[in-house]
């Protein structure tokens, strides 16, 4: 019975990983503005291949978390 439970757990884990990372990986939706006042632009910018939008990468220095924010086309760099 324990062997069955271990195999069922492994199978469930594989399915869960597949669901999260299928079709190109985990996708976050881009934001219109940085998530908070302590966030900083990383200087990275890229074009999202799926939407064609230009996104800036922002990060929170305290946690290291990253966010993808639509580039403000009105602002000159």
Backbone as JSON, one array per atom type, in Angstrom:
{
  "sequence": "XXXXXXXXXXXXXXXXXXXXXXXXXXXXXXXXXXXXXXXXXXXXXXXXXXXXXXXXXXXXXXXXXXXXXXXXXXXXX",
  "N": [[0.82, -1.19, 0.0], [1.97, 1.24, 0.73], [3.86, 1.54, -1.28], [2.24, 1.97, -3.51], [1.13, 4.46, -2.81], [3.41, 6.09, -2.85], [4.13, 5.93, -5.58], [1.82, 7.04, -6.71], [1.97, 9.62, -5.67], [4.33, 10.54, -6.9], [3.52, 10.45, -9.59], [1.45, 12.34, -9.5], [2.94, 14.64, -8.89], [4.52, 14.89, -11.21], [2.51, 15.42, -13.11], [1.56, 17.85, -12.1], [3.83, 19.51, -12.37], [4.03, 19.45, -15.14], [1.64, 20.76, -15.86], [2.13, 23.36, -14.9], [4.44, 24.2, -16.31], [3.96, 23.77, -19.02], [3.72, 24.51, -22.53], [5.75, 26.54, -22.96], [6.38, 27.5, -20.43], [5.87, 29.09, -17.19], [3.67, 31.76, -17.17], [3.49, 35.19, -16.61], [1.27, 37.9, -16.3], [1.73, 41.02, -17.92], [2.19, 44.15, -16.23], [0.68, 47.43, -15.84], [1.88, 49.39, -14.39], [4.61, 49.78, -12.04], [4.67, 47.44, -9.25], [4.94, 48.59, -6.67], [6.14, 51.28, -4.49], [8.82, 50.88, -3.79], [10.05, 49.52, -5.76], [12.45, 49.04, -8.41], [13.7, 49.93, -11.65], [15.31, 47.54, -13.68], [16.78, 48.01, -15.88], [16.62, 46.27, -17.92], [14.99, 45.42, -20.93], [12.57, 44.08, -23.11], [10.94, 42.53, -25.93], [7.89, 41.02, -25.78], [7.37, 37.89, -27.09], [4.87, 36.73, -27.57], [2.79, 38.68, -27.34], [3.86, 40.93, -28.53], [4.35, 43.27, -27.2], [6.42, 45.8, -25.7], [8.33, 45.37, -22.86], [9.41, 46.45, -19.66], [11.72, 45.42, -17.16], [11.25, 45.24, -13.75], [12.37, 45.28, -10.34], [12.26, 44.18, -6.93], [14.33, 45.25, -4.51], [14.46, 44.3, -1.89], [13.3, 41.72, -1.81], [14.03, 40.51, -4.17], [12.23, 39.81, -6.07], [10.8, 39.85, -9.35], [9.14, 41.9, -11.8], [7.14, 42.43, -14.68], [6.62, 45.13, -16.67], [4.6, 47.05, -18.76], [6.1, 49.09, -21.24], [6.21, 52.57, -21.03], [5.36, 54.38, -23.58], [5.27, 57.08, -23.94], [7.19, 58.21, -22.37], [10.44, 59.4, -22.57], [13.6, 57.87, -22.83]],
  "CA": [[0.0, 0.0, 0.0], [2.87, 2.39, 0.77], [4.48, 1.65, -2.6], [1.24, 2.6, -4.37], [1.02, 5.86, -2.42], [4.62, 6.76, -3.33], [4.01, 6.05, -7.03], [0.73, 7.98, -6.99], [2.51, 10.94, -5.37], [5.27, 10.89, -7.97], [2.73, 10.72, -10.79], [0.76, 13.62, -9.29], [3.95, 15.68, -8.98], [4.87, 15.04, -12.62], [1.38, 16.09, -13.77], [1.54, 19.23, -11.61], [4.94, 20.21, -13.03], [3.66, 19.59, -16.55], [0.6, 21.79, -15.96], [2.71, 24.67, -14.65], [5.47, 24.57, -17.27], [3.64, 23.42, -20.41], [3.61, 25.59, -23.52], [6.69, 27.64, -22.82], [6.68, 27.9, -19.06], [4.95, 29.86, -16.38], [3.48, 33.08, -17.75], [2.93, 36.27, -15.8], [0.67, 38.96, -17.11], [2.44, 42.28, -17.71], [1.5, 45.18, -15.47], [0.68, 48.77, -16.44], [2.73, 50.22, -13.54], [5.35, 48.96, -11.06], [3.82, 46.98, -8.15], [5.03, 49.34, -5.43], [7.07, 52.42, -4.51], [10.22, 50.47, -3.55], [10.53, 48.77, -6.92], [13.39, 49.76, -9.26], [13.89, 49.36, -12.99], [16.58, 46.83, -13.78], [17.47, 48.4, -17.11], [16.33, 45.26, -18.93], [13.79, 45.65, -21.72], [12.45, 43.08, -24.15], [9.66, 42.44, -26.61], [7.21, 39.75, -25.5], [7.12, 37.26, -28.39], [3.47, 36.37, -27.75], [1.92, 39.84, -27.5], [4.54, 41.97, -29.29], [4.51, 44.44, -26.35], [7.72, 46.05, -25.11], [8.21, 45.31, -21.41], [10.56, 46.76, -18.79], [11.82, 44.54, -16.0], [11.39, 45.93, -12.47], [12.65, 44.33, -9.27], [12.18, 44.63, -5.54], [15.64, 44.94, -3.92], [14.33, 43.59, -0.61], [12.96, 40.31, -1.98], [14.58, 39.97, -5.41], [11.13, 39.48, -6.98], [10.8, 40.61, -10.59], [7.84, 42.16, -12.4], [7.25, 42.86, -16.07], [5.74, 46.28, -16.79], [4.53, 47.6, -20.11], [6.89, 50.29, -21.41], [5.47, 53.8, -21.25], [5.89, 54.9, -24.85], [5.28, 58.54, -23.88], [8.37, 58.62, -21.63], [11.7, 59.29, -23.33], [14.72, 57.36, -22.02]],
  "C": [[0.87, 1.27, 0.0], [3.51, 2.61, -0.6], [3.51, 2.34, -3.57], [1.13, 4.09, -4.07], [2.23, 6.66, -2.92], [4.53, 6.97, -4.84], [2.91, 7.04, -7.42], [1.2, 9.42, -6.72], [3.48, 11.43, -6.43], [4.52, 11.24, -9.24], [2.01, 12.07, -10.67], [1.74, 14.79, -9.4], [4.35, 15.94, -10.43], [3.76, 15.78, -13.36], [1.33, 17.56, -13.35], [2.64, 20.06, -12.28], [4.61, 20.44, -14.5], [2.63, 20.7, -16.73], [1.18, 23.19, -15.8], [3.63, 25.1, -15.79], [5.16, 24.2, -18.71], [3.57, 24.67, -21.26], [4.49, 26.78, -23.18], [6.92, 28.15, -21.42], [5.59, 28.72, -18.4], [4.87, 31.28, -16.94], [2.89, 34.04, -16.72], [2.33, 37.29, -16.74], [1.44, 40.26, -16.86], [1.56, 43.29, -16.99], [1.55, 46.51, -16.21], [1.58, 49.73, -15.66], [3.49, 49.31, -12.58], [4.46, 48.61, -9.87], [3.89, 47.82, -6.88], [6.08, 50.43, -5.5], [8.53, 52.03, -4.35], [10.83, 49.72, -4.72], [11.42, 49.66, -7.78], [13.46, 49.12, -10.63], [15.25, 48.7, -13.05], [17.4, 47.28, -14.98], [17.26, 47.39, -18.23], [15.03, 45.63, -19.64], [13.76, 44.59, -22.82], [11.07, 43.14, -24.78], [9.09, 41.05, -26.33], [6.86, 39.1, -26.83], [5.65, 36.91, -28.63], [2.6, 37.58, -28.06], [2.54, 40.93, -28.39], [4.75, 43.25, -28.49], [5.96, 44.56, -25.86], [7.54, 46.14, -23.6], [9.52, 45.7, -20.74], [10.54, 45.79, -17.62], [12.08, 45.4, -14.77], [11.68, 44.88, -11.42], [12.54, 45.0, -7.92], [13.5, 44.27, -4.88], [15.54, 44.14, -2.62], [14.09, 42.1, -0.8], [13.6, 39.68, -3.21], [13.5, 39.6, -6.43], [11.18, 40.4, -8.2], [9.38, 40.78, -11.09], [8.08, 42.71, -13.8], [6.18, 43.92, -16.31], [5.78, 46.79, -18.22], [5.32, 48.91, -20.17], [5.98, 51.46, -21.7], [6.07, 54.45, -22.49], [5.97, 56.42, -24.86], [6.56, 59.05, -23.21], [9.62, 58.42, -22.49], [12.8, 58.81, -22.4], [15.99, 58.09, -22.35]]
}
